[in-house]
Amino acid sequence: IAEDGNRWISIDYSGQESFIMADIANDTAMINELMYGEKDLHTLTAKLVFPEIPKDMPASEVKKKFHKLRGEAKGYEFAFNYAGNDSTIMRNFGLTPERAKEIYDNYMNGFNGLKRYQDFRKKDWWEKGYIELNPLVGYKAYIYDYAYLKEIQNSFKEPGFWDHYREMKNIDSSSYTVQKVKEFFKRKADSDRQSVNYPIQHTGALCYKVSMINFFEYLRQNNLLFKVLITVTPYDEINCEAPEDIAEEIAQALHSIMLKAGAYFVKKCVLGADISREDNGELPTHWVH
C-alpha cells in the first residue's frame, strides 16, 4: 500500500521465461508463436501433444473447450522445458510408457530448437566443468564436484566393471558398485537439468539487475531519491511508489528502462512489460496484479 499522496507503480515482464527460453534456444516455433501468433505457448503445446485439438482453433476457444487438456499440457511443457523427458511425465502424471514417449516425441519434434539447445547444454557443461550462464556478461556456475564425477566415470572404464556391475545388481542391489553407478547418473542428471535451467533464470535476473541499476541512476540524476520509493522487487517485477503528480512520468520512465534492459538480453523476440493499473486506467494506490 502506497503512502498517502503516492501512487503504486508495479511493472513486470510479460511471460519472461518463455521469451528468454525461445531466444536462447533459438526455437523457430516458439519465436513465431510469441512474435506473430497468439503468444500462448501453453495452447500451442496442447495442440502438439493432443491430436483431438484442432490445429487451427483459436487459443480462446481451446481454453474453453479443452481447458483440462490445456492444463495437462502445461505440466508436460514445464517438465520438458527444464530437461525432463518421457520418464519424468510417466512418473509425474501416471502415463503409460508408450503414451509418455508419444507426448515427448511430439513436443520435441514441434520445438526442435529447444531439443538442440538442451542437447548442447548437457554436452557443454560436461566438457567444461561449468555452466555458461550468459555469454554477454561471462558469468559461470562451476560444478562443485566435477573432478569427482569425472573420476567416477573413469572408474567405469576399468576392465570387467560393467560385467561386475550387472552381476552385483542381480545379487545385491545395495552393493557399493551398484549404488555408485546409480548415484553417478542421478547426480549427472541433476546438472543436466541445471545446465538447461540456469541460463534462463540467470538471464531473467540480469534483466532485473540492469533495470534496477539504470532506474536508480535515473532517480539519482533527477534528484528523485527518497521521493520515489523503491519497494518490493520480486524476480521479474519492480514495484515502487511516487507522488501523484509525477507517478505517471515515473511509471513510463521505469517501463522504458525495463524494455531497454530486456532488449539487451533477449534479441530474437521482443520482451514486453506490463504496468498494473486500475480498471479505469489509473495507477493504483496499492499493489494490483
Backbone bond lengths (Angstrom), bond angles and torsions (degrees), N, CA, C in turn:
res aa  C-N    CA-C-N  psi(-1)  N-CA   C-N-CA  omega(-1)  CA-C   N-CA-C  phi
1 I - - - 1.458 - - 1.526 108.60 -
2 A 1.323 116.35 129.88 1.469 120.61 -178.13 1.529 110.74 -74.28
3 E 1.327 114.95 153.92 1.458 119.62 174.70 1.531 109.70 -64.86
4 D 1.327 116.99 158.34 1.469 120.84 178.87 1.525 110.35 -55.28
5 G 1.314 115.11 132.79 1.458 120.55 179.49 1.515 113.94 88.69
6 N 1.320 116.71 -5.31 1.468 121.18 179.13 1.524 111.28 -106.44
7 R 1.306 114.75 160.01 1.467 122.15 170.56 1.521 108.97 -114.29
8 W 1.328 114.88 147.87 1.468 120.67 -179.44 1.522 109.24 -91.02
9 I 1.317 116.86 131.44 1.465 122.64 179.70 1.519 108.37 -116.59
10 S 1.318 115.88 118.95 1.467 121.46 179.37 1.522 108.89 -129.19
11 I 1.319 116.20 119.08 1.468 120.89 -178.61 1.526 108.54 -129.64
12 D 1.320 116.03 126.64 1.469 118.12 176.86 1.516 110.58 -130.00
13 Y 1.321 114.38 150.92 1.464 120.42 177.82 1.523 109.73 -65.76
14 S 1.321 116.33 144.76 1.463 122.36 -176.69 1.526 110.10 -90.76
15 G 1.334 116.06 113.09 1.463 119.82 177.51 1.510 112.82 55.60
16 Q 1.327 116.57 43.10 1.466 120.67 -169.86 1.530 113.66 -55.24
17 E 1.327 117.19 -48.27 1.472 119.09 -176.56 1.520 111.82 -60.84
18 S 1.330 116.98 -41.45 1.468 120.23 -179.47 1.521 111.43 -63.26
19 F 1.343 116.82 -43.05 1.461 120.17 -179.43 1.530 111.31 -67.84
20 I 1.325 116.41 -41.61 1.469 119.72 179.04 1.522 110.28 -64.85
21 M 1.330 116.42 -42.94 1.459 120.13 179.89 1.525 110.82 -61.77
22 A 1.324 116.65 -46.66 1.464 120.33 179.34 1.517 110.83 -59.54
23 D 1.328 116.36 -40.22 1.466 122.09 -178.36 1.523 111.21 -68.62
24 I 1.323 116.88 -50.85 1.462 120.58 -177.61 1.526 111.12 -64.42
25 A 1.332 115.62 -42.06 1.471 119.43 -178.52 1.518 111.97 -77.77
26 N 1.345 117.11 -14.89 1.462 122.00 -176.09 1.530 110.29 52.81
27 D 1.342 114.31 46.10 1.464 120.54 -177.99 1.529 109.49 -88.52
28 T 1.318 115.96 115.04 1.463 121.80 -175.06 1.515 112.52 -60.05
29 A 1.336 117.47 -44.32 1.464 120.87 -177.86 1.527 110.94 -63.82
30 M 1.319 116.44 -42.67 1.467 120.42 179.29 1.534 110.87 -65.41
31 I 1.338 116.06 -45.89 1.468 120.27 -178.46 1.528 110.42 -62.90
32 N 1.323 117.58 -42.83 1.461 120.91 179.49 1.525 111.61 -62.73
33 E 1.340 116.35 -40.29 1.459 119.94 179.36 1.529 111.03 -66.02
34 L 1.329 116.30 -42.63 1.462 120.42 -176.61 1.523 112.81 -75.51
35 M 1.324 116.63 -29.46 1.465 119.62 -177.24 1.530 113.06 -95.09
36 Y 1.328 116.45 -38.80 1.466 119.28 -171.95 1.528 113.44 -122.32
37 G 1.323 116.77 -10.61 1.460 119.84 -178.76 1.517 112.05 -97.27
38 E 1.337 115.80 -146.21 1.463 120.82 -176.72 1.533 112.45 -92.00
39 K 1.329 115.50 4.62 1.481 121.35 178.16 1.525 111.84 58.21
40 D 1.321 115.04 38.09 1.465 120.38 -177.05 1.529 108.99 -131.78
41 L 1.331 116.08 87.81 1.465 120.38 -178.38 1.528 111.73 -68.31
42 H 1.334 117.44 -28.53 1.464 119.86 179.57 1.537 110.25 -63.60
43 T 1.330 116.00 -43.15 1.465 119.34 178.97 1.521 110.82 -69.17
44 L 1.317 117.03 -41.15 1.463 120.28 177.76 1.521 110.54 -59.66
45 T 1.324 116.83 -41.69 1.466 121.20 177.20 1.523 110.58 -61.40
46 A 1.328 116.34 -44.87 1.471 120.45 -179.92 1.524 111.07 -58.67
47 K 1.330 116.27 -39.80 1.469 120.05 179.24 1.529 111.56 -67.26
48 L 1.334 116.14 -32.81 1.464 119.94 179.50 1.521 112.34 -70.57
49 V 1.336 116.75 -40.00 1.476 119.54 -171.31 1.523 113.62 -97.15
50 F 1.336 117.69 -15.40 1.460 120.25 179.05 1.525 109.92 -120.63
51 P 1.336 118.04 102.23 1.469 121.42 -176.00 1.529 113.23 -63.70
52 E 1.356 117.93 -18.70 1.461 119.36 -179.33 1.532 113.21 -74.19
53 I 1.353 116.65 -12.41 1.469 119.47 177.15 1.529 108.20 -88.40
54 P 1.345 117.70 119.48 1.482 120.00 -179.73 1.531 111.40 -58.40
55 K 1.316 115.16 134.85 1.470 120.31 -176.52 1.532 112.71 -65.69
56 D 1.336 116.94 -25.53 1.465 119.88 -177.30 1.531 112.85 -98.04
57 M 1.330 117.45 7.04 1.469 120.10 -179.68 1.518 110.48 -74.92
58 P 1.338 118.06 129.89 1.469 121.08 178.62 1.529 111.34 -59.63
59 A 1.316 115.23 151.16 1.459 120.76 -177.81 1.525 112.02 -58.90
60 S 1.329 116.92 -36.55 1.471 120.12 -179.65 1.527 111.73 -62.00
61 E 1.341 116.71 -36.40 1.463 120.61 178.00 1.521 111.24 -73.74
62 V 1.332 115.78 -39.35 1.469 119.46 178.42 1.524 110.04 -59.35
63 K 1.331 116.47 -41.53 1.471 120.90 179.92 1.522 111.27 -60.50
64 K 1.328 115.76 -34.90 1.470 119.46 -179.09 1.528 112.49 -82.73
65 K 1.325 116.76 -50.11 1.464 121.08 -171.77 1.528 114.03 -84.03
66 F 1.354 115.86 -26.86 1.461 119.55 -178.23 1.531 110.23 -127.49
67 H 1.316 114.77 42.91 1.478 120.53 -175.56 1.523 111.75 -57.09
68 K 1.321 116.41 -45.41 1.473 120.56 -177.19 1.522 111.37 -65.61
69 L 1.340 116.51 -44.24 1.466 120.05 -179.28 1.527 110.50 -65.64
70 R 1.322 116.53 -38.77 1.462 119.94 178.08 1.534 110.16 -62.99
71 G 1.325 116.40 -39.28 1.463 120.39 177.20 1.522 111.83 -63.43
72 E 1.330 116.41 -40.92 1.473 120.10 176.82 1.521 110.37 -64.16
73 A 1.327 115.83 -41.35 1.470 120.84 -178.82 1.517 111.16 -61.06
74 K 1.333 117.65 -36.22 1.468 120.97 177.67 1.518 110.80 -59.49
75 G 1.324 116.44 -40.70 1.464 120.18 178.50 1.517 111.78 -63.06
76 Y 1.336 116.41 -42.54 1.467 119.90 177.79 1.525 110.21 -64.13
77 E 1.335 114.75 -42.80 1.464 120.87 -177.77 1.524 111.02 -58.17
78 F 1.327 116.90 -49.37 1.463 120.15 -178.49 1.531 110.90 -63.94
79 A 1.337 116.59 -37.16 1.460 119.98 178.93 1.528 111.10 -65.00
80 F 1.322 117.16 -47.11 1.467 121.47 -177.27 1.524 112.49 -70.61
81 N 1.337 116.41 -37.24 1.458 119.78 -176.17 1.523 112.48 -63.07
82 Y 1.319 116.27 -24.99 1.466 119.40 -179.65 1.530 111.19 -115.04
83 A 1.343 113.35 42.17 1.466 123.26 168.32 1.520 114.62 74.14
84 G 1.326 117.99 17.85 1.457 119.22 168.81 1.520 109.50 -74.62
85 N 1.327 116.43 166.98 1.468 119.71 -179.67 1.524 109.79 -137.84
86 D 1.335 116.38 -163.83 1.460 119.21 -177.81 1.526 111.92 -63.08
87 S 1.325 117.16 -34.04 1.468 119.77 177.90 1.531 110.62 -64.39
88 T 1.338 116.26 -36.03 1.465 120.87 179.36 1.516 111.36 -60.80
89 I 1.335 117.02 -51.77 1.469 118.78 -177.39 1.529 111.07 -74.24
90 M 1.329 117.78 -26.27 1.460 119.65 175.76 1.528 109.89 -61.17
91 R 1.360 115.59 -44.76 1.468 120.26 178.82 1.531 111.54 -70.80
92 N 1.326 116.00 -45.35 1.468 119.77 -172.19 1.519 114.06 -74.32
93 F 1.340 116.87 -28.73 1.456 119.42 -174.23 1.530 113.56 -119.40
94 G 1.336 116.33 7.18 1.459 119.79 175.64 1.515 114.05 64.87
95 L 1.335 117.21 38.15 1.461 121.77 -178.86 1.523 110.60 -91.38
96 T 1.307 115.84 160.24 1.463 119.77 172.23 1.531 108.19 -74.20
97 P 1.329 118.30 155.70 1.468 119.81 178.20 1.527 112.58 -56.98
98 E 1.317 116.20 -37.55 1.462 120.03 -177.93 1.537 111.16 -67.20
99 R 1.339 115.73 -45.06 1.464 119.68 -179.25 1.528 111.13 -67.67
100 A 1.323 116.41 -39.92 1.468 120.17 179.37 1.523 110.74 -62.07
101 K 1.325 116.79 -42.23 1.469 120.28 179.98 1.525 110.79 -68.00
102 E 1.335 116.68 -37.41 1.463 120.48 178.35 1.532 110.43 -61.54
103 I 1.340 116.18 -45.04 1.464 120.85 -179.89 1.521 110.24 -64.34
104 Y 1.332 116.32 -45.29 1.472 120.62 -179.47 1.522 110.95 -60.72
105 D 1.328 116.74 -46.72 1.474 120.86 -179.10 1.526 111.08 -63.09
106 N 1.335 116.91 -42.73 1.472 120.46 179.42 1.524 110.86 -61.75
107 Y 1.329 115.50 -41.48 1.465 119.94 -178.01 1.524 111.09 -66.64
108 M 1.326 116.57 -48.42 1.458 120.15 -176.73 1.534 112.31 -71.82
109 N 1.329 117.49 -28.43 1.465 119.26 173.57 1.521 110.70 -69.75
110 G 1.337 116.04 -35.68 1.459 120.25 178.41 1.514 112.72 -72.14
111 F 1.340 115.53 -36.18 1.469 121.25 -179.91 1.532 108.98 -117.20
112 N 1.344 115.80 65.70 1.465 119.03 -173.72 1.523 112.92 -71.43
113 G 1.344 117.82 -21.78 1.462 119.68 174.31 1.512 111.24 -66.07
114 L 1.315 116.25 -38.78 1.464 121.36 177.05 1.520 110.36 -63.13
115 K 1.328 116.02 -40.53 1.468 120.79 179.18 1.527 110.36 -62.10
116 R 1.327 117.29 -45.13 1.471 120.55 179.17 1.526 110.63 -63.27
117 Y 1.332 116.33 -41.11 1.462 121.23 179.31 1.527 110.73 -60.72
118 Q 1.317 116.93 -46.94 1.460 120.68 -177.96 1.527 111.05 -65.13
119 D 1.318 116.72 -42.80 1.472 120.15 178.74 1.529 110.58 -61.38
120 F 1.328 116.20 -41.60 1.465 120.14 178.80 1.524 111.31 -63.74
121 R 1.325 116.88 -46.40 1.465 120.56 -178.33 1.532 111.81 -59.41
122 K 1.297 116.28 -44.43 1.469 120.71 -178.46 1.530 110.91 -63.40
123 K 1.317 116.23 -38.38 1.467 120.65 178.80 1.526 110.94 -73.53
124 D 1.329 116.80 -39.77 1.459 122.03 -173.74 1.533 112.67 -64.49
125 W 1.341 117.37 -47.75 1.466 118.16 -177.39 1.528 110.78 -67.84
126 W 1.324 116.55 -32.97 1.461 120.01 -178.55 1.532 111.03 -69.15
127 E 1.327 116.75 -30.54 1.462 120.38 177.38 1.529 112.39 -78.62
128 K 1.342 117.25 -34.02 1.465 121.22 -171.36 1.527 114.80 -99.47
129 G 1.333 116.92 -30.42 1.461 119.34 -176.90 1.515 112.57 90.64
130 Y 1.315 117.57 6.86 1.460 121.07 176.05 1.529 108.90 -151.86
131 I 1.336 114.73 162.14 1.458 121.61 177.45 1.524 108.29 -101.84
132 E 1.320 116.15 121.60 1.471 121.50 176.43 1.523 107.32 -73.17
133 L 1.334 116.72 114.15 1.461 120.36 -172.60 1.528 113.16 -84.14
134 N 1.319 116.25 -44.99 1.461 119.49 176.30 1.528 108.36 -159.34
135 P 1.330 117.72 119.23 1.468 120.31 -175.34 1.523 113.70 -65.36
136 L 1.335 118.63 -22.38 1.460 120.75 -178.87 1.522 112.74 -70.49
137 V 1.325 116.48 -28.26 1.471 119.70 -177.14 1.527 113.02 -116.20
138 G 1.332 116.77 -17.73 1.460 119.90 172.69 1.517 116.91 84.76
139 Y 1.333 118.12 8.14 1.464 119.33 177.52 1.523 110.51 -66.90
140 K 1.336 115.28 145.81 1.466 121.57 177.57 1.520 109.25 -133.19
141 A 1.323 116.43 148.32 1.463 121.51 172.13 1.529 106.88 -110.37
142 Y 1.314 116.23 107.39 1.460 120.05 -177.40 1.530 110.84 -77.37
143 I 1.321 115.49 142.15 1.463 121.61 178.37 1.528 107.74 -82.74
144 Y 1.323 116.16 111.84 1.469 120.71 -169.34 1.524 113.52 -61.62
145 D 1.335 117.26 -30.91 1.465 120.00 -176.03 1.534 110.92 -114.45
146 Y 1.326 116.52 30.08 1.463 121.04 -176.03 1.526 112.12 -58.85
147 A 1.339 117.31 -45.99 1.472 120.68 -179.25 1.524 110.48 -60.83
148 Y 1.327 116.37 -39.45 1.466 121.28 179.76 1.528 110.71 -65.54
149 L 1.329 116.71 -41.97 1.463 120.21 179.55 1.528 110.98 -64.29
150 K 1.322 117.01 -41.20 1.461 120.76 177.86 1.527 111.23 -64.64
151 E 1.319 115.35 -37.21 1.469 120.56 179.27 1.530 110.39 -63.85
152 I 1.337 115.64 -42.75 1.464 119.22 178.18 1.524 110.19 -64.96
153 Q 1.331 116.76 -43.26 1.457 119.50 179.84 1.532 110.80 -59.53
154 N 1.314 117.26 -40.66 1.468 120.96 178.98 1.532 111.55 -63.98
155 S 1.343 116.14 -32.83 1.466 118.73 179.75 1.524 111.30 -66.68
156 F 1.336 117.06 -23.55 1.463 120.54 178.51 1.533 111.60 -68.30
157 K 1.357 116.15 -18.18 1.463 120.54 -176.76 1.527 112.49 -86.66
158 E 1.320 116.17 -4.58 1.471 119.16 179.41 1.529 109.62 -62.48
159 P 1.337 118.04 141.12 1.473 121.15 -179.15 1.523 111.77 -54.01
160 G 1.306 115.89 129.85 1.464 121.07 175.53 1.520 114.97 80.79
161 F 1.350 117.71 3.25 1.476 118.52 -174.88 1.521 111.67 -60.84
162 W 1.331 116.66 -49.87 1.457 118.43 -174.10 1.520 112.71 -70.62
163 D 1.320 117.44 -29.79 1.471 119.61 173.39 1.527 109.66 -64.27
164 H 1.333 115.44 -43.73 1.465 120.01 178.24 1.531 110.91 -63.81
165 Y 1.323 116.19 -40.32 1.474 120.77 179.35 1.530 110.29 -60.38
166 R 1.345 117.62 -49.13 1.461 120.63 -178.53 1.524 111.18 -62.84
167 E 1.311 115.51 -37.16 1.474 119.07 178.46 1.533 110.39 -65.36
168 M 1.325 116.67 -46.66 1.457 120.93 -178.41 1.529 111.85 -68.43
169 K 1.309 116.67 -30.56 1.458 119.95 178.82 1.525 110.89 -63.93
170 N 1.340 115.69 -35.02 1.462 120.43 177.87 1.525 112.20 -77.35
171 I 1.332 115.49 -33.53 1.470 119.92 -175.80 1.533 111.98 -85.56
172 D 1.333 115.67 -49.63 1.468 120.81 -174.02 1.521 110.04 -149.85
173 S 1.325 116.19 96.68 1.461 120.24 -176.48 1.527 112.81 -68.19
174 S 1.341 117.19 -13.45 1.464 120.01 178.80 1.530 112.75 -91.92
175 S 1.320 116.36 4.26 1.465 120.23 -178.15 1.524 111.26 -64.81
176 Y 1.325 115.91 160.17 1.464 121.77 -177.90 1.521 111.51 -58.18
177 T 1.328 117.52 -44.01 1.462 121.50 -176.77 1.522 111.12 -62.66
178 V 1.321 116.36 -46.84 1.465 120.83 -178.98 1.527 110.39 -64.65
179 Q 1.324 116.75 -43.27 1.460 120.91 -179.03 1.534 111.36 -67.34
180 K 1.327 116.06 -34.73 1.461 119.97 178.66 1.530 110.73 -63.13
181 V 1.325 116.65 -45.28 1.458 120.96 179.30 1.531 110.29 -63.76
182 K 1.322 115.38 -44.67 1.462 120.57 -179.53 1.530 111.06 -61.00
183 E 1.327 116.55 -46.17 1.459 121.52 -178.55 1.532 111.32 -65.80
184 F 1.341 116.25 -38.59 1.466 119.81 -179.90 1.527 110.74 -60.31
185 F 1.325 117.09 -51.44 1.461 119.80 -176.02 1.529 111.84 -70.13
186 K 1.318 117.06 -31.22 1.460 119.80 175.66 1.536 110.00 -67.26
187 R 1.337 114.87 -45.94 1.462 119.38 -178.85 1.526 111.41 -64.74
188 K 1.324 117.11 -40.62 1.461 121.05 179.33 1.528 110.56 -66.05
189 A 1.327 116.92 -38.35 1.467 120.87 178.76 1.526 110.87 -63.41
190 D 1.339 116.24 -34.34 1.467 119.78 177.56 1.528 110.97 -60.32
191 S 1.323 116.62 -47.01 1.468 119.66 -179.42 1.526 111.87 -75.01
192 D 1.317 117.66 -24.46 1.471 119.72 171.38 1.524 109.50 -59.66
193 R 1.339 115.66 -46.69 1.469 119.39 178.98 1.524 110.96 -66.42
194 Q 1.320 116.84 -40.30 1.460 120.33 178.79 1.529 110.99 -62.03
195 S 1.323 116.56 -38.49 1.465 120.53 -177.41 1.522 111.45 -64.95
196 V 1.321 116.93 -27.85 1.460 121.91 177.11 1.524 110.66 -82.78
197 N 1.321 115.94 -41.07 1.468 122.04 -172.58 1.525 113.45 -80.52
198 Y 1.320 116.76 -44.38 1.469 120.46 -172.65 1.538 113.88 -56.19
199 P 1.339 119.41 -46.45 1.472 118.45 -178.99 1.532 112.92 -60.22
200 I 1.331 116.79 -34.15 1.461 120.36 179.68 1.525 110.15 -70.97
201 Q 1.336 116.41 -48.84 1.467 120.01 179.89 1.534 110.64 -64.22
202 H 1.317 116.50 -40.04 1.464 120.79 -178.25 1.533 111.06 -65.72
203 T 1.325 116.48 -41.27 1.463 119.74 179.29 1.524 110.47 -64.64
204 G 1.324 116.43 -38.04 1.460 119.88 174.62 1.519 111.46 -60.90
205 A 1.331 116.05 -42.37 1.466 120.26 178.45 1.528 111.33 -65.01
206 L 1.331 117.19 -35.41 1.459 120.86 178.41 1.526 111.52 -66.14
207 C 1.340 116.75 -38.51 1.469 119.84 176.33 1.523 109.65 -58.44
208 Y 1.307 115.77 -43.85 1.474 120.80 178.84 1.530 110.80 -66.06
209 K 1.331 116.61 -46.70 1.478 120.46 -176.09 1.530 111.41 -60.76
210 V 1.336 116.93 -47.84 1.460 120.68 -179.50 1.530 110.34 -64.86
211 S 1.326 116.48 -39.45 1.466 119.82 177.43 1.523 111.07 -59.84
212 M 1.327 116.91 -45.03 1.458 120.61 -177.26 1.523 112.00 -67.67
213 I 1.320 116.92 -39.20 1.470 120.26 177.35 1.533 109.97 -61.41
214 N 1.332 115.77 -47.01 1.464 119.81 -177.50 1.530 111.86 -70.72
215 F 1.327 117.14 -33.78 1.459 120.23 177.88 1.530 110.32 -67.95
216 F 1.326 115.78 -42.35 1.469 119.33 177.45 1.528 110.23 -60.90
217 E 1.326 117.20 -42.79 1.466 120.57 178.52 1.529 111.54 -63.72
218 Y 1.321 115.91 -39.52 1.463 120.47 177.28 1.539 110.31 -60.14
219 L 1.330 116.29 -45.44 1.466 120.44 179.44 1.529 110.68 -65.13
220 R 1.323 115.86 -42.01 1.466 120.16 -178.24 1.539 110.93 -64.17
221 Q 1.315 115.77 -46.73 1.459 119.72 -176.65 1.531 112.94 -68.06
222 N 1.334 116.55 -23.98 1.463 120.58 -179.00 1.537 112.03 -104.43
223 N 1.329 115.58 17.03 1.461 121.24 176.97 1.536 112.32 54.53
224 L 1.329 115.19 43.72 1.464 120.48 -177.24 1.528 113.29 -113.38
225 L 1.315 117.00 1.80 1.469 119.02 177.99 1.523 109.32 -61.47
226 F 1.329 115.96 133.96 1.470 125.17 -179.68 1.531 113.37 71.74
227 K 1.325 115.97 -2.94 1.469 119.81 167.78 1.527 107.21 -95.52
228 V 1.330 115.03 -45.29 1.466 121.61 167.81 1.525 106.18 -93.36
229 L 1.319 116.17 125.30 1.466 120.48 -174.65 1.527 110.60 -105.52
230 I 1.319 116.65 118.24 1.463 121.19 174.34 1.527 106.90 -76.68
231 T 1.321 116.75 126.51 1.463 119.95 -174.12 1.528 111.92 -113.02
232 V 1.312 116.55 -95.47 1.465 120.52 -173.95 1.524 109.33 -105.73
233 T 1.339 117.16 132.78 1.473 120.01 -177.79 1.528 110.51 -130.76
234 P 1.345 117.86 74.15 1.459 119.82 -179.15 1.531 113.14 -84.87
235 Y 1.303 115.36 112.04 1.469 124.25 170.40 1.526 114.17 55.53
236 D 1.338 118.25 -91.92 1.475 119.98 -174.55 1.522 111.82 -108.01
237 E 1.322 116.62 18.58 1.467 121.09 -174.13 1.528 109.86 -133.84
238 I 1.324 115.87 131.71 1.468 120.41 178.33 1.527 108.63 -115.34
239 N 1.326 115.47 128.36 1.453 122.03 178.82 1.521 109.57 -117.32
240 C 1.331 116.00 138.11 1.454 121.51 174.13 1.517 107.91 -151.80
241 E 1.301 117.22 172.76 1.455 120.58 174.64 1.515 109.28 -135.10
242 A 1.338 114.86 149.71 1.466 120.40 -175.14 1.521 109.46 -145.90
243 P 1.338 117.68 153.79 1.461 120.99 176.02 1.524 110.78 -54.59
244 E 1.332 115.37 144.65 1.467 121.35 -174.44 1.527 112.85 -52.91
245 D 1.340 117.58 -38.36 1.468 119.80 -173.69 1.522 113.61 -70.60
246 I 1.341 117.34 -19.15 1.477 119.39 179.05 1.521 112.62 -121.39
247 A 1.333 117.98 3.20 1.470 121.41 -173.27 1.522 112.38 -59.75
248 E 1.336 117.32 -43.43 1.466 120.19 -178.63 1.527 110.47 -65.00
249 E 1.307 116.64 -39.94 1.464 121.31 178.04 1.530 110.76 -62.23
250 I 1.331 116.14 -42.43 1.468 121.14 179.60 1.528 110.10 -66.47
251 A 1.325 116.15 -41.40 1.465 120.22 179.73 1.526 111.04 -60.33
252 Q 1.322 116.51 -44.38 1.463 120.34 -179.86 1.533 111.32 -66.81
253 A 1.339 115.94 -37.99 1.467 119.65 178.91 1.526 110.78 -64.88
254 L 1.344 116.81 -45.74 1.464 120.41 179.42 1.521 110.77 -64.85
255 H 1.322 116.56 -40.54 1.467 120.93 178.76 1.534 110.07 -59.01
256 S 1.320 116.91 -45.84 1.464 121.76 179.50 1.525 111.17 -63.03
257 I 1.327 116.29 -41.38 1.465 121.45 179.35 1.524 110.95 -62.96
258 M 1.329 117.35 -41.89 1.465 121.09 -179.58 1.529 111.53 -68.32
259 L 1.340 116.37 -38.94 1.471 119.33 177.21 1.523 110.94 -63.87
260 K 1.322 116.47 -40.41 1.465 120.81 -179.71 1.526 110.78 -64.65
261 A 1.331 117.35 -42.82 1.469 120.68 178.00 1.523 110.67 -64.41
262 G 1.339 116.71 -41.40 1.463 120.27 178.57 1.509 111.94 -62.09
263 A 1.338 116.03 -41.18 1.469 120.44 -178.66 1.521 111.92 -67.24
264 Y 1.321 117.27 -26.00 1.466 120.15 179.17 1.527 111.21 -69.53
265 F 1.330 116.29 -35.70 1.458 119.91 -175.52 1.528 113.58 -101.04
266 V 1.320 118.02 -23.92 1.467 122.05 -179.19 1.524 107.45 -117.96
267 K 1.316 116.68 105.44 1.472 121.14 -168.84 1.525 114.62 -107.60
268 K 1.331 118.01 -21.94 1.466 119.47 -174.57 1.523 112.48 -91.05
269 C 1.309 117.06 -13.35 1.462 121.59 173.72 1.525 108.20 -147.06
270 V 1.314 117.01 160.36 1.459 121.37 -173.13 1.526 110.57 -90.94
271 L 1.324 115.74 116.87 1.460 121.43 177.74 1.526 108.45 -87.66
272 G 1.324 115.86 111.93 1.460 120.81 -178.06 1.520 111.91 -92.19
273 A 1.324 116.01 177.57 1.465 122.63 177.64 1.521 108.71 -146.33
274 D 1.314 115.80 145.75 1.463 121.26 -176.26 1.523 111.01 -114.18
275 I 1.334 116.10 133.69 1.463 122.13 173.55 1.525 107.82 -92.46
276 S 1.319 116.71 122.91 1.466 119.97 179.05 1.525 110.17 -73.40
277 R 1.343 115.39 133.86 1.466 120.16 -178.06 1.532 110.29 -138.14
278 E 1.333 114.38 163.35 1.462 120.25 171.19 1.530 108.50 -70.59
279 D 1.340 116.40 169.22 1.462 120.12 179.86 1.527 112.17 -60.10
280 N 1.330 116.86 -27.88 1.463 120.29 -179.89 1.527 113.15 -85.11
281 G 1.341 116.37 2.41 1.452 120.49 175.97 1.514 114.30 93.08
282 E 1.324 117.85 -5.42 1.455 120.74 -179.12 1.532 111.39 -84.29
283 L 1.309 116.19 155.72 1.459 120.42 173.36 1.517 108.23 -68.39
284 P 1.310 117.95 139.09 1.469 121.23 -176.27 1.524 112.55 -81.23
285 T 1.325 115.23 174.80 1.466 120.83 173.77 1.530 110.87 -102.00
286 H 1.328 115.08 3.32 1.475 120.58 -179.08 1.532 107.59 -148.53
287 W 1.315 114.70 172.01 1.475 119.69 -178.38 1.519 111.01 -68.83
288 V 1.305 116.10 125.09 1.475 122.25 177.51 1.523 107.09 -124.54
289 H 1.318 116.89 130.77 1.466 119.27 -179.36 1.525 108.65 -141.89
